[in-house]
Amino acid sequence: MIHNRNFFILCWLLICMAYAGSVKAAAAPMAEQVIKNGFPTQADKLADITRALFTEYKANDNALSLVFYAYGMLRQAEHALNTNDVIRASEYGKTGFFYLDEAVDLYEGNQRVRYMRARVDAYLPADIGRCVVTLKDTEQMAKSPDVFSAGLMKHIDEMRYRALLSCNRTAEADALLAQTELRHANSALPLASGDAPEWDINEVTEVLLPLVKGN
């Protein structure tokens, strides 16, 4: 989910400078660290930061800490699977999905949390079966145009497109792609690529920063 670290750190610093003095201190420093640096690739460090995120959530009741904890568990599941530890991969995966769904249930009125779940789910392998959840999330978010800017709605369309393909609803995916090309210039390539996009400035300012501040 986070690829171009230097670009992102620059954006993050500029945004934090703009917000300085007008918002309270970050309620989730561990989550903020993940935003800036991504998850570590080493198994032991990944386990450490994942545990720290859960501790942070318990201490501060921050939704982003819980979402990132769930995502950290899914990353550990992927790592375990790559090392042929199928049992542990299953345990990590179940825990990750449980808390990802728990985050949306606990913060039901916060559409940013729903956006984060869709952002994680949309780019998982199709055989995991989370496309149904993504379709539900993107449908609900599409009904809240007052909450999400045009820039974020483009991402929601991308996530829905991916979910439709994963659910083998190809005709609907093609129709959405055609509609998206009309609404957003140069969208066909990212939609068709299947790659998880980097965080962009809209996601930083409208989703990540408010969540890390506890909103």
Disulfide bonds with the S-S distance in Angstrom:
Cys131-Cys167 2.04
